[in-house]
Amino acid sequence: MVTGSAWRKNNRRELRHSLGRFLAIVAIVALGVGFFAGLKVAQPAMLRTGSQYVQKTELFDYRLVSTLGLTQEDADYFAGLDGVRAAEGARSVDLTAEFDGEGMTLKALTLSDAVNRPSLTAGRMPERADECLADADRFTEADLGKTLTVQAASVNDAFTQTAFTIVGLAETPLYLGAERGTTSLGGGTLNGFVLLQPEAFAMDYFTEIYLLLDGTQGTDLYSDAYDAAVDAVRPALTAALKERAQKRYDDIIDETRDALSKAQDSLSPRAFVPVPDAPMQKPRDLLLIDSGGQYLEGTTDITRTFALGPVTDEQKKHFTAVLCSMLNLANAKFLQGMTGIGLDILARGPIWDMGIDYRCGTGHGVSYLMSVHEGPNSFRWHKSPTRAEDTVQEPGMVTTDEPGVYIEGSHGIRTENELVCRKLEENEYGQFLGFETITCAPIDLDAVIPEQMSPRQRGWLNDYHAFVRETLLPLMQDDDERAWLRHATRAI
C-alpha cells in the first residue's frame, strides 16, 4: 500500500502523464453542466414563446372530424355549445400537382383569418379562388407567380380550379415541426402545404370543424389550467359529435331516397311493361352480367360470367386465366406503402402470359351511398394524367378486383369481387397488409380448367367457395336452392 508523501508523489506523476485526458474530462463535465443549466434557464422562455405564438395564431383547441363530413349547420351547432368560443368549418384535401416540370404531393388547406391563422412571410394574401399561399419552408420567393397544376386529389372533384398561382409564402400553426405528414397519394409523404380560399373547394361539406374554447383564452398552452379547460368540455363534445354524425347519416339517406324517387318518376312506365309473346333468348356460350346496388349496409359491384351453352377450349382457357388473375390479387400480401400500380401485375400477369391484355384498369375504389366508382384508390398498370394510380393502399379502402378478357366479335369474360384492405402482422420489416373479399357469389365452375390452375390457386378458389357456402346457406330456406348452392360451390 502506498501512503503519505509517496502516495501524493504517485498521484502527481499519474496526473502529469495523463494531464490531457484529465483536462478533457473536466471540460466535458463543465460543458454538460453548462448545457443543462442553459436548458433549465431557457425552458420557461421557450414554453412562453410557443404559447404566445399559439394564442396569436388562434391554433385550434379541438378538431372535429366525421367519416361522412360535416356541414355549416354542424358548425353553427357547435358554436352554440357552452364553453365554445368559436367554431369554423374547414376543408383539407391531399393532391398531386405539377410544379416546375416535377411532381409534388401537397395538402390543400382552407385559408382562414379566424382559426389557425397563417403568418405571411413573402408576397401577398390570395384574392381569387385560383391563387394560393405556399409552404414557406418548401418554396422560395423565386416561386412567386409560378403555377401549381392539379393532377389528382384524394377527393373526387375537390376543387373549382385546375391550377393555382402562388402569390405568397406562409407559415401555419397546423405545422409546428418540419414533417408534413403522410398521404395515400404519390410516394406516401407530403412535400408541403398550400392555403386556398374557401371558394377554391368544390365540396359541399367540411372535412373538419375547428373549435376555440372560452376556458383556454389567455391560458398557457402547457399549463394544467389549459388541460383542465380542454378536458372539461370533452364529454359534451363527444356526445354532440355522435349526435351530429347520426343526423348527417340520416340526411344523406333521405337525400339519396329523394333523388332515386325523382329519377324513378321520370322514367316512362312503358320501360317496365313486358312484351307479350316475346321470343325467348336462345342458349349461347357465355353470358356476362355486371350487377350492383346501393344499400344501407354498403355498395355492391359484382360481375360474373356464366356458361349457358357449349364453351370452346379457348373460352375455357380465357375464363380460367381471368379466375386465376382475380384470385392472385385477392390473396396478395404486401408491405404498407404499396400502390395500385405495384399490385396490378398480380392480376394482369396470367392474362399477359397469354399475350393479350384487357386494356382497362383492374379495379376502382367503391364509395358508400355515393359513386360506385370513387377514387383515389385503384389497380392499374400505368399512370395517366387524370388518375391517381400511385395512391397507397390503406386499411379500410374498398377496391374492386375485376380482370377480364375481351375478344372482339367472339366473347367477353370478367370476374369481379370487392376487396377491403386489412392490416396483417407487423414486425421488424414493417406493417404487412392484405385483402378481405367481401363479395359473396359463386363462380361458374363449368367453364374452369382445373389443370390450368396451380394447387395454390385451386385452394384459394375452394376456400372462397366454402366462404360463400357457409355465408349464404343459413339465409336460404328452399331445399332446391340449398342443393344448387352446394353444387355451385363444390370443391375442385
Protein Blocks (a to p, Z undefined) as FASTA:
>chain_A
ZZhjllmmmmmmmmmmmmmmmmmmmmmmmmmmmmmmmmmmmmmmmmmmmmmmmmmnopaf
bdcddfkbpafklmmmmmmpghiabdcddddddddddeehiacddddddddfkbopacdf
ehjddfbfkbccddfklbcfklgoiacddfbdfbehkbfbfbdcdfbdcddfklmbfbeb
jcfehjhpafbdcdddfklpmbfbdfbdcdddfklgopafkbmklmmmmmmmmmmmmmmm
mmmmmmmmmmmmmmmmmmmmmmmmmpcfklmgccehiacddddfbdcdddddddfkbccd
ddddddfbdcdfklmmmmmmmmmmmmmmmmgccdehiafklmmmmmmmmmmmnopaehia
fbdcddehiafbdcfbdcdfbdcfkbcfkbccdehiacddddddddehiaccdddddddd
ddddddfkbccdddddfbdcdddfklpcfklpcfklmmmmmmmmmmmmmmmmmmpmblkl
mmmmmmmmccZZ
